[in-house]
């Protein structure tokens, strides 16, 4: 469907902002039409052949209510919808991503038959895999051992936002710990706190655990935590209280992740910075603590894991990573992230995978308003801004508006703006009013002159 683009500069009666290029027409297409809310994960929502988009169903636009019970995919050309997994026994599922090399998808699975002491939350969930060729056949990704003595390779809590690496082998995730979530300070002894961390699941399993707890289960992969957090980070240090929003970095020397970590500045302010994590080839070898943790200590990273702070922004006028929730994403030797410029607008910045000074890529007259992804060829970065889907040129920082500026309340959602594998399309979500009810629907826009 070809839609004539009404230029916002005509409506506002002002000059076109410098560095913004406006398309003459938009090839925006609504893909879903069901009277339910659709939610896209922030990346990897396209099948490897670019024909399907995977998503989950939730009642609220932001997905804050984790209440969906099925994983679906929609054919981009025909609009045909297929159910990949239907949850049972009151379980909830969501946050689905695709493997880049085959037909596997991975997503969160909440507890079946939830109880008052084991209902869905950050430390009561797990990663699961299904194949689109064999829908509804569930494979447990990460094992859980909820009772000491704990099992190496098994988690003790919940995993979230699972993504395959470029080879479709390792899976990264964020994590919170069931054991430490309920731990209390006793006397002068301070146990480790439950803090959001990052882990990986590696296909060297399976991992079997004793069934000494009704919520323990086996897993197909060997899972470990790979970040190191501190109960109370020292002001001015590189210690962090939280590790989150991880994304794979393609490096020639091995597997690495970019992620966000919360430090404490010398003045005592919590600031979010960009970090890099280098992973060892063998995650089964313990380092300075047991991989499985103890009843009072967090699971320790494997031997050879290296955690590096890349940004040092605590003295800026607007310190730290800021803006909508997003994941620092890399192409080549650059990691992109969002941070405010000196005027307070959220812009795209980049930093080298080995560190250095952050470079402001964009100088847009509006704040960037969503998570973002790189074109697979590295030419641009897709995101939402000023009520439209935009591409920021990765070389010049010029902005290119792809869709008409939406009316207030009808803008593309901030959670996802995801390039297809060949870079020809971008998927996102917009609210659509149908018979007086508003549902989040999946849209796709074509990228002309990629």
Beta strands, then each sheet from edge to edge (+ up, - down):
strand 1: 3-4
strand 2: 20-22
strand 3: 25-26
strand 4: 29-30
strand 5: 38-39
strand 6: 52-57
strand 7: 70-75
strand 8: 81-86
strand 9: 93-98
strand 10: 104-110
strand 11: 125-131
strand 12: 134-140
strand 13: 143-144
strand 14: 154-155
strand 15: 157-164
strand 16: 171-177
strand 17: 197-202
strand 18: 222-225
strand 19: 243-251
strand 20: 254-264
strand 21: 270-278
strand 22: 306-309
strand 23: 329-331
strand 24: 334-340
strand 25: 346-352
strand 26: 355-360
strand 27: 373-374
strand 28: 380-385
strand 29: 388-393
strand 30: 399-401
strand 31: 418-419
strand 32: 425-434
strand 33: 437-446
sheet 1: 1+ 3-
sheet 2: 2+ 30+ 29- 28+ 27-
sheet 3: 4+ 33- 32+ 31-
sheet 4: 5+ 6- 7+ 8-
sheet 5: 9+ 10- 11+ 12-
sheet 6: 13+ 14+
sheet 7: 15+ 16- 17+ 18-
sheet 8: 19+ 20- 21+ 22-
sheet 9: 23+ 24- 25+ 26-
end
